[in-house]
Amino acid sequence: MIRTQRLGAYAVVIVDDRILLTRISPAGYPAGTWTLPGGGVDHGESPHDAVVRELHEETGLRALSSRLVDVHDVHVVAPGRGDRFEDYHGVHLLYAVEVDPAVTPHVVELDGTTDVACWVAIADVGTQVGPVLPMVEHALAHADHFSAGV
């Protein structure tokens, strides 16, 4: 069994009744699942820099401001990538991020693990879009913590 621990930095971008989400491409895992823009913090990289970098790579948007708000984690022992059993622990740093909502999101890193970036009505999360990762549900359950100026 493979043991993996991964630190990631993710942007929670909420404007009015919409949240910015990305979809995991066939190159990622689990493919087709919706998540927050973000990803792994590179060795030696500041998590603050990582969330800004990942936001741009996955959505083309620039962070106007960002602040660390919450930490979410998931621990799963199950079949993972390549159907091999994996003991996976993901630690997710969740940042409240402000962007220019007039800019249309688009994936910049075309060969990466994101194939779609878009605004989704919060009411449609879990119904009109496909499955979401638990960190999205966590962010929405605490949406008031990610509001601008809080």
Sine and cosine of phi, psi and omega as CSV:
sin_phi,cos_phi,sin_psi,cos_psi,sin_omega,cos_omega
0.00,0.00,0.66,-0.75,0.02,-1.00
-1.00,-0.01,0.72,-0.70,0.12,-0.99
-0.96,-0.29,0.79,-0.61,-0.03,-1.00
-0.73,-0.68,0.73,-0.68,0.18,-0.98
-0.83,-0.55,0.75,-0.67,-0.09,-1.00
-0.73,-0.68,0.76,-0.65,0.08,-1.00
-0.98,-0.18,0.80,-0.60,0.01,-1.00
-0.77,-0.64,0.44,-0.90,0.07,-1.00
-0.87,-0.49,0.77,-0.64,-0.13,-0.99
-0.76,-0.65,0.60,-0.80,0.00,-1.00
-1.00,-0.10,0.81,-0.59,0.15,-0.99
-0.97,-0.24,0.95,-0.30,-0.06,-1.00
-0.89,-0.45,0.95,-0.32,0.00,-1.00
-0.86,-0.50,0.82,-0.57,0.06,-1.00
-0.78,-0.62,0.88,-0.48,-0.04,-1.00
0.83,0.56,-0.89,-0.46,-0.04,-1.00
-0.96,-0.29,0.40,0.92,-0.03,-1.00
-0.84,-0.55,0.47,-0.88,0.08,-1.00
-0.80,-0.59,0.59,-0.81,0.03,-1.00
-1.00,0.09,0.85,-0.52,0.00,-1.00
-0.80,-0.60,0.36,-0.93,0.10,-1.00
-0.79,-0.61,0.42,-0.91,0.02,-1.00
-0.94,-0.35,0.68,-0.73,-0.01,-1.00
-0.97,0.25,0.80,-0.60,-0.05,-1.00
-0.97,0.24,0.16,-0.99,0.08,-1.00
-0.86,0.51,-0.33,0.94,0.05,-1.00
-0.98,0.21,-0.25,0.97,-0.04,-1.00
-0.97,-0.26,-0.08,-1.00,-0.02,-1.00
-0.61,-0.79,0.74,-0.67,-0.16,0.99
-0.99,0.12,0.83,-0.56,-0.07,-1.00
-0.83,0.55,0.64,-0.77,0.04,-1.00
1.00,0.07,-0.10,1.00,-0.01,-1.00
-1.00,0.05,0.59,-0.81,0.01,-1.00
-1.00,-0.03,0.58,-0.81,-0.06,-1.00
-0.52,-0.85,-0.03,-1.00,0.09,-1.00
-1.00,0.08,0.49,-0.87,0.09,-1.00
-0.89,0.45,0.74,-0.67,0.01,-1.00
0.47,-0.88,-0.14,-0.99,0.00,-1.00
0.20,-0.98,-0.30,-0.95,-0.13,-0.99
-0.89,0.45,0.63,-0.78,0.11,-0.99
-1.00,0.07,0.86,-0.52,0.00,-1.00
-0.93,0.37,0.44,-0.90,0.03,-1.00
-0.83,0.56,0.80,-0.60,0.02,-1.00
0.99,0.14,-0.06,1.00,-0.02,-1.00
-1.00,0.02,0.63,-0.78,0.11,-0.99
-0.94,0.35,0.71,-0.71,0.08,-1.00
-0.85,0.53,-0.54,0.84,0.03,-1.00
-0.90,0.44,-0.65,0.76,0.05,-1.00
-0.94,0.33,-0.60,0.80,-0.03,-1.00
-0.89,0.46,-0.68,0.73,-0.04,-1.00
-0.91,0.41,-0.61,0.79,0.04,-1.00
-0.92,0.39,-0.70,0.71,0.02,-1.00
-0.88,0.47,-0.77,0.64,-0.03,-1.00
-0.89,0.45,-0.65,0.76,0.03,-1.00
-0.84,0.54,-0.72,0.70,-0.02,-1.00
-0.93,0.37,-0.70,0.71,-0.01,-1.00
-0.86,0.50,-0.63,0.77,-0.12,-0.99
-1.00,-0.03,-0.35,0.94,-0.08,-1.00
-0.75,-0.66,-0.19,0.98,-0.07,-1.00
0.96,0.27,0.01,1.00,-0.04,-1.00
-1.00,-0.03,0.50,-0.87,0.04,-1.00
-0.97,-0.23,0.69,-0.73,0.05,-1.00
-0.97,0.26,0.83,-0.56,0.09,-1.00
-0.99,0.11,-0.52,0.86,0.10,-1.00
-0.37,-0.93,0.41,-0.91,0.07,-1.00
-0.47,-0.88,0.60,-0.80,0.06,-1.00
-0.55,-0.84,0.66,-0.75,0.02,-1.00
-0.94,0.35,0.79,-0.61,-0.07,-1.00
-0.89,-0.45,-0.64,0.77,-0.19,-0.98
-0.43,-0.90,0.28,-0.96,0.11,-0.99
-0.81,-0.58,0.75,-0.66,0.04,-1.00
-0.84,-0.55,0.52,-0.85,0.10,-1.00
-0.60,-0.80,0.35,-0.94,0.04,-1.00
-0.67,-0.74,0.68,-0.73,0.06,-1.00
-0.79,-0.61,0.88,-0.48,-0.08,-1.00
-0.73,-0.69,0.72,-0.69,0.17,-0.99
-0.89,-0.45,0.95,-0.30,-0.13,-0.99
-0.22,-0.98,0.13,-0.99,0.13,-0.99
-0.87,0.49,0.73,-0.68,-0.03,-1.00
-0.87,-0.49,-0.64,-0.77,-0.01,-1.00
-0.87,0.50,0.70,-0.72,0.01,-1.00
0.93,0.38,0.32,0.95,0.01,-1.00
0.86,0.51,0.35,0.94,0.09,-1.00
-1.00,0.00,0.60,-0.80,0.03,-1.00
-0.91,0.42,0.69,-0.72,-0.05,-1.00
-0.67,-0.74,0.68,-0.74,0.16,-0.99
-0.99,-0.17,0.99,-0.13,-0.15,-0.99
-0.95,-0.32,0.76,-0.65,0.11,-0.99
-0.82,-0.58,0.93,-0.36,0.04,-1.00
-0.97,-0.23,0.79,-0.62,0.06,-1.00
-0.93,-0.36,0.86,-0.52,-0.14,-0.99
-0.90,-0.44,0.91,-0.42,0.10,-0.99
-1.00,0.07,0.85,-0.52,-0.08,-1.00
-0.96,-0.27,0.87,-0.49,-0.03,-1.00
-0.96,-0.30,0.69,-0.73,0.21,-0.98
-0.98,0.18,0.85,-0.52,-0.08,-1.00
-0.82,-0.58,0.69,-0.72,0.10,-1.00
-0.96,-0.27,0.67,-0.74,0.05,-1.00
-0.72,-0.69,0.14,-0.99,0.12,-0.99
-0.99,0.16,0.94,-0.33,-0.06,-1.00
-0.93,0.36,-0.18,0.98,0.02,-1.00
-0.98,0.18,-0.27,0.96,0.00,-1.00
-1.00,0.09,0.77,-0.63,-0.01,-1.00
-0.98,0.20,0.80,-0.59,0.02,-1.00
-0.92,0.38,0.59,-0.81,0.08,-1.00
-0.43,-0.91,0.56,-0.83,-0.02,-1.00
-0.96,0.29,0.79,-0.61,0.01,-1.00
-1.00,-0.05,-0.72,0.69,-0.01,-1.00
-0.99,0.11,1.00,0.00,-0.18,-0.98
-0.95,0.32,-0.36,0.93,-0.01,-1.00
-0.97,-0.23,0.31,0.95,-0.06,-1.00
-1.00,-0.05,-0.40,-0.91,-0.08,-1.00
-0.99,-0.13,0.22,0.97,0.06,-1.00
-0.85,-0.52,0.75,-0.66,0.04,-1.00
-0.89,-0.45,-0.22,0.98,0.03,-1.00
-0.58,-0.82,0.64,-0.77,0.14,-0.99
-0.73,-0.69,0.77,-0.63,-0.02,-1.00
-0.30,-0.95,0.31,-0.95,0.14,-0.99
-0.98,0.18,0.68,-0.73,0.01,-1.00
-0.79,-0.61,0.74,-0.67,0.09,-1.00
-0.88,0.48,0.74,-0.67,-0.03,-1.00
-0.83,0.56,-0.60,0.80,0.01,-1.00
-0.90,0.44,-0.37,0.93,-0.03,-1.00
-1.00,-0.01,-0.18,0.98,-0.01,-1.00
-0.92,0.40,0.81,-0.58,-0.01,-1.00
1.00,0.00,-0.16,0.99,0.03,-1.00
-0.84,-0.54,-0.82,0.57,-0.06,-1.00
-1.00,0.02,-0.38,0.92,0.09,-1.00
-0.95,-0.30,0.30,-0.95,-0.03,-1.00
-0.91,0.41,-0.24,-0.97,-0.05,-1.00
-0.89,0.45,0.51,-0.86,0.03,-1.00
-0.89,-0.46,0.46,-0.89,0.07,-1.00
-0.95,0.32,0.43,-0.90,-0.02,-1.00
-0.83,0.56,-0.49,0.87,-0.01,-1.00
-0.91,0.42,-0.49,0.87,0.05,-1.00
-0.93,0.38,-0.73,0.69,0.03,-1.00
-0.86,0.50,-0.66,0.75,0.02,-1.00
-0.88,0.47,-0.73,0.68,-0.01,-1.00
-0.88,0.48,-0.67,0.74,0.00,-1.00
-0.94,0.35,-0.56,0.83,0.05,-1.00
-0.92,0.39,-0.36,0.93,0.00,-1.00
-0.86,-0.51,0.52,0.85,-0.11,-0.99
-0.82,0.57,-0.57,0.82,-0.02,-1.00
-0.89,0.46,-0.42,0.91,0.01,-1.00
-0.96,0.29,-0.36,0.93,-0.07,-1.00
-0.99,-0.17,0.05,1.00,0.01,-1.00
-0.92,0.38,0.50,-0.87,0.02,-1.00
-0.88,0.47,0.66,-0.75,0.08,-1.00
0.99,0.15,-0.02,1.00,-0.02,-1.00
-1.00,0.07,0.00,0.00,0.00,0.00
